[in-house]
Amino acid sequence: MVSFTEHRHSLDLCSRTPARIARGRAGTRPRTAELLLFRADHAAARDAVLTEVGADFPVYTGCVASVATCAADRREYVLRPDLGRRLREQDHAAIAAVGANGCDVLVAIGDGLSSEAVTSQVPSLLPSLLAGLEDEGVAPVRGPVFVRNARVGVMDHLGQLSQASVVILLVGERPGLSTAKSLSAYMGWMPRFGCTDANRNVISNIHEDGLPAVEAASVVARWATKMLRERASGVHFSV
């Protein structure tokens, strides 16, 4: 028998976090309603990973180029992370052309592991980010470019081809069971082949129940400006 105090504490915990805690059980099993909710959230997470961003999305968001990595489709993308870190050879010239006249900052959008995150957050975040970079006096800013089947490491290839000083990659996070709409903004100073995660910074959990997109855009613009000023990122960058 659960006491009134224990029940009250359980309700208090549940109101403070989306994590699956204090949901009750029937014997050794979860309650039917909780099991069904778990299965629905799991299905949403799988759909977010396997569903592709629509072909019209790059046009809708004003991308100046739409390219793809060496992963031929979503199945290969999931099974071969290495292929998602390199652009197809036929797209090299397009990225080089984007940065041809100088590029302080290159803004890129990658579908990553959640198409739902990209389509949900980028339309709100992107205009605020570009406006924030302009307000900070950052120029020239190139992009955005859209990268299909993108892993975080593709930002090194983008930097290598465009010769951008800073690359900002807005990419869908691996979905969890609390949300499939969480976006991350990865950033790096002089991303080139040979860079590692130690050279990057990230702002994560950008979604309605986490860090709001407009607020995230302000932080990203401020960090990009500071990276240009300090000529550093990752473990050498003080946020």
KEFINU-471050 format. One record per residue (C-alpha): z, x, y; residue in three letters; chain; residue number from 1. Coordinates in steps of 0.05 Angstrom, whole numbers, padded with zeros to 5 digits. Example, Ala and Ser with C-alpha at 12.3 -4.5 7.8 and 13.67 -1.06 7.14 Angstrom:
2
NODE     pz     px     py resn chain resi
NODE  00156  00246 -00090  ALA     A    1
NODE  00143  00273 -00021  SER     A    2
//
This chain:
239
NODE     pz     px     py resn chain resi
NODE  00000  00000  00000  MET     A    1
NODE -00021  00027  00068  VAL     A    2
NODE  00032  00020  00122  SER     A    3
NODE  00018 -00008  00191  PHE     A    4
NODE  00030  00061  00222  THR     A    5
NODE -00019  00095  00174  GLU     A    6
NODE -00070  00041  00187  HIS     A    7
NODE -00063  00049  00262  ARG     A    8
NODE -00071  00125  00256  HIS     A    9
NODE -00133  00115  00214  SER     A   10
NODE -00165  00070  00266  LEU     A   11
NODE -00147  00120  00320  ASP     A   12
NODE -00181  00177  00282  LEU     A   13
NODE -00243  00136  00269  CYS     A   14
NODE -00250  00119  00343  SER     A   15
NODE -00250  00193  00362  ARG     A   16
NODE -00303  00220  00316  THR     A   17
NODE -00367  00199  00280  PRO     A   18
NODE -00345  00239  00219  ALA     A   19
NODE -00332  00201  00155  ARG     A   20
NODE -00257  00202  00154  ILE     A   21
NODE -00204  00149  00140  ALA     A   22
NODE -00257  00100  00115  ARG     A   23
NODE -00216  00074  00057  GLY     A   24
NODE -00233  00071 -00017  ARG     A   25
NODE -00233  00025 -00077  ALA     A   26
NODE -00197  00063 -00131  GLY     A   27
NODE -00231  00131 -00135  THR     A   28
NODE -00296  00106 -00103  ARG     A   29
NODE -00317  00092 -00032  PRO     A   30
NODE -00321  00020 -00009  ARG     A   31
NODE -00388 -00014 -00018  THR     A   32
NODE -00401 -00021  00057  ALA     A   33
NODE -00387  00053  00068  GLU     A   34
NODE -00431  00074  00009  LEU     A   35
NODE -00489  00032  00035  LEU     A   36
NODE -00480  00061  00105  LEU     A   37
NODE -00479  00132  00076  PHE     A   38
NODE -00544  00119  00038  ARG     A   39
NODE -00577  00090  00100  ALA     A   40
NODE -00556  00151  00142  ASP     A   41
NODE -00580  00198  00088  HIS     A   42
NODE -00648  00162  00086  ALA     A   43
NODE -00653  00168  00162  ALA     A   44
NODE -00640  00243  00157  ALA     A   45
NODE -00693  00252  00104  ARG     A   46
NODE -00743  00212  00145  ASP     A   47
NODE -00729  00254  00207  ALA     A   48
NODE -00745  00318  00168  VAL     A   49
NODE -00807  00293  00133  LEU     A   50
NODE -00839  00249  00186  THR     A   51
NODE -00888  00283  00233  GLU     A   52
NODE -00888  00276  00308  VAL     A   53
NODE -00945  00231  00330  GLY     A   54
NODE -01012  00261  00350  ALA     A   55
NODE -01006  00230  00419  ASP     A   56
NODE -00939  00261  00435  PHE     A   57
NODE -00966  00327  00465  PRO     A   58
NODE -01011  00286  00511  VAL     A   59
NODE -00955  00238  00530  TYR     A   60
NODE -00909  00296  00549  THR     A   61
NODE -00962  00334  00588  GLY     A   62
NODE -00969  00394  00542  CYS     A   63
NODE -01022  00444  00563  VAL     A   64
NODE -01034  00465  00491  ALA     A   65
NODE -01019  00438  00422  SER     A   66
NODE -01015  00490  00366  VAL     A   67
NODE -00987  00496  00296  ALA     A   68
NODE -00953  00546  00252  THR     A   69
NODE -00978  00574  00186  CYS     A   70
NODE -00943  00518  00147  ALA     A   71
NODE -00999  00472  00126  ALA     A   72
NODE -00957  00408  00122  ASP     A   73
NODE -00885  00384  00122  ARG     A   74
NODE -00874  00398  00049  ARG     A   75
NODE -00895  00471  00057  GLU     A   76
NODE -00856  00475  00121  TYR     A   77
NODE -00792  00455  00085  VAL     A   78
NODE -00804  00501  00025  LEU     A   79
NODE -00829  00562  00064  ARG     A   80
NODE -00787  00574  00127  PRO     A   81
NODE -00823  00640  00139  ASP     A   82
NODE -00889  00603  00151  LEU     A   83
NODE -00857  00563  00207  GLY     A   84
NODE -00842  00626  00246  ARG     A   85
NODE -00915  00648  00257  ARG     A   86
NODE -00972  00613  00291  LEU     A   87
NODE -01039  00601  00258  ARG     A   88
NODE -01089  00655  00276  GLU     A   89
NODE -01136  00604  00307  GLN     A   90
NODE -01082  00585  00358  ASP     A   91
NODE -01067  00656  00382  HIS     A   92
NODE -01118  00653  00438  ALA     A   93
NODE -01092  00587  00465  ALA     A   94
NODE -01022  00615  00475  ILE     A   95
NODE -01048  00680  00504  ALA     A   96
NODE -01088  00640  00554  ALA     A   97
NODE -01027  00600  00575  VAL     A   98
NODE -00992  00664  00597  GLY     A   99
NODE -01054  00701  00621  ALA     A  100
NODE -01037  00700  00695  ASN     A  101
NODE -00964  00720  00689  GLY     A  102
NODE -00907  00681  00657  CYS     A  103
NODE -00834  00685  00677  ASP     A  104
NODE -00816  00626  00633  VAL     A  105
NODE -00855  00592  00577  LEU     A  106
NODE -00830  00523  00557  VAL     A  107
NODE -00846  00502  00486  ALA     A  108
NODE -00831  00440  00444  ILE     A  109
NODE -00824  00447  00369  GLY     A  110
NODE -00817  00389  00321  ASP     A  111
NODE -00768  00430  00279  GLY     A  112
NODE -00727  00394  00227  LEU     A  113
NODE -00723  00327  00263  SER     A  114
NODE -00783  00291  00292  SER     A  115
NODE -00735  00236  00314  GLU     A  116
NODE -00696  00285  00358  ALA     A  117
NODE -00759  00308  00393  VAL     A  118
NODE -00787  00240  00407  THR     A  119
NODE -00719  00214  00429  SER     A  120
NODE -00694  00270  00474  GLN     A  121
NODE -00753  00309  00501  VAL     A  122
NODE -00783  00253  00546  PRO     A  123
NODE -00717  00252  00585  SER     A  124
NODE -00701  00326  00582  LEU     A  125
NODE -00768  00357  00598  LEU     A  126
NODE -00780  00329  00669  PRO     A  127
NODE -00709  00347  00689  SER     A  128
NODE -00717  00417  00660  LEU     A  129
NODE -00781  00431  00698  LEU     A  130
NODE -00751  00403  00762  ALA     A  131
NODE -00689  00446  00752  GLY     A  132
NODE -00729  00510  00742  LEU     A  133
NODE -00767  00494  00806  GLU     A  134
NODE -00702  00482  00844  ASP     A  135
NODE -00677  00549  00818  GLU     A  136
NODE -00739  00583  00846  GLY     A  137
NODE -00765  00605  00778  VAL     A  138
NODE -00840  00619  00779  ALA     A  139
NODE -00888  00621  00746  PRO     A  140
NODE -00867  00571  00693  VAL     A  141
NODE -00920  00558  00640  ARG     A  142
NODE -00926  00501  00590  GLY     A  143
NODE -00902  00460  00560  PRO     A  144
NODE -00937  00476  00495  VAL     A  145
NODE -00926  00437  00431  PHE     A  146
NODE -00916  00473  00365  VAL     A  147
NODE -00923  00433  00300  ARG     A  148
NODE -00882  00453  00239  ASN     A  149
NODE -00840  00500  00282  ALA     A  150
NODE -00780  00542  00262  ARG     A  151
NODE -00735  00574  00315  VAL     A  152
NODE -00766  00643  00301  GLY     A  153
NODE -00834  00620  00326  VAL     A  154
NODE -00808  00633  00397  MET     A  155
NODE -00817  00707  00382  ASP     A  156
NODE -00890  00697  00367  HIS     A  157
NODE -00898  00654  00429  LEU     A  158
NODE -00868  00709  00471  GLY     A  159
NODE -00910  00762  00438  GLN     A  160
NODE -00975  00725  00453  LEU     A  161
NODE -00958  00698  00522  SER     A  162
NODE -00919  00760  00545  GLN     A  163
NODE -00868  00711  00575  ALA     A  164
NODE -00803  00741  00601  SER     A  165
NODE -00763  00681  00577  VAL     A  166
NODE -00782  00630  00524  VAL     A  167
NODE -00748  00562  00521  ILE     A  168
NODE -00758  00525  00455  LEU     A  169
NODE -00737  00452  00452  LEU     A  170
NODE -00732  00438  00377  VAL     A  171
NODE -00706  00384  00331  GLY     A  172
NODE -00641  00403  00296  GLU     A  173
NODE -00629  00394  00221  ARG     A  174
NODE -00604  00322  00219  PRO     A  175
NODE -00535  00305  00196  GLY     A  176
NODE -00505  00240  00170  LEU     A  177
NODE -00478  00221  00239  SER     A  178
NODE -00544  00228  00277  THR     A  179
NODE -00616  00248  00265  ALA     A  180
NODE -00631  00251  00340  LYS     A  181
NODE -00599  00317  00358  SER     A  182
NODE -00641  00368  00397  LEU     A  183
NODE -00629  00442  00410  SER     A  184
NODE -00654  00486  00466  ALA     A  185
NODE -00663  00558  00443  TYR     A  186
NODE -00674  00612  00496  MET     A  187
NODE -00687  00686  00496  GLY     A  188
NODE -00703  00743  00542  TRP     A  189
NODE -00767  00780  00522  MET     A  190
NODE -00773  00748  00453  PRO     A  191
NODE -00820  00791  00412  ARG     A  192
NODE -00832  00809  00339  PHE     A  193
NODE -00769  00842  00312  GLY     A  194
NODE -00720  00800  00351  CYS     A  195
NODE -00663  00765  00313  THR     A  196
NODE -00614  00709  00325  ASP     A  197
NODE -00571  00760  00362  ALA     A  198
NODE -00624  00760  00417  ASN     A  199
NODE -00621  00685  00428  ARG     A  200
NODE -00577  00633  00460  ASN     A  201
NODE -00575  00560  00442  VAL     A  202
NODE -00551  00495  00472  ILE     A  203
NODE -00544  00445  00415  SER     A  204
NODE -00522  00374  00401  ASN     A  205
NODE -00567  00345  00456  ILE     A  206
NODE -00566  00270  00443  HIS     A  207
NODE -00536  00205  00468  GLU     A  208
NODE -00468  00216  00435  ASP     A  209
NODE -00466  00291  00449  GLY     A  210
NODE -00492  00329  00509  LEU     A  211
NODE -00537  00283  00550  PRO     A  212
NODE -00609  00306  00558  ALA     A  213
NODE -00607  00309  00635  VAL     A  214
NODE -00543  00349  00635  GLU     A  215
NODE -00571  00396  00582  ALA     A  216
NODE -00633  00407  00625  ALA     A  217
NODE -00590  00431  00683  SER     A  218
NODE -00554  00482  00638  VAL     A  219
NODE -00619  00507  00608  VAL     A  220
NODE -00650  00518  00677  ALA     A  221
NODE -00589  00555  00701  ARG     A  222
NODE -00587  00599  00639  TRP     A  223
NODE -00661  00616  00645  ALA     A  224
NODE -00651  00637  00717  THR     A  225
NODE -00593  00681  00697  LYS     A  226
NODE -00632  00713  00640  MET     A  227
NODE -00688  00731  00688  LEU     A  228
NODE -00637  00760  00737  ARG     A  229
NODE -00597  00799  00685  GLU     A  230
NODE -00656  00815  00640  ARG     A  231
NODE -00615  00799  00579  ALA     A  232
NODE -00599  00745  00528  SER     A  233
NODE -00562  00735  00463  GLY     A  234
NODE -00501  00779  00452  VAL     A  235
NODE -00516  00816  00517  HIS     A  236
NODE -00515  00752  00558  PHE     A  237
NODE -00452  00724  00590  SER     A  238
NODE -00458  00648  00598  VAL     A  239
//
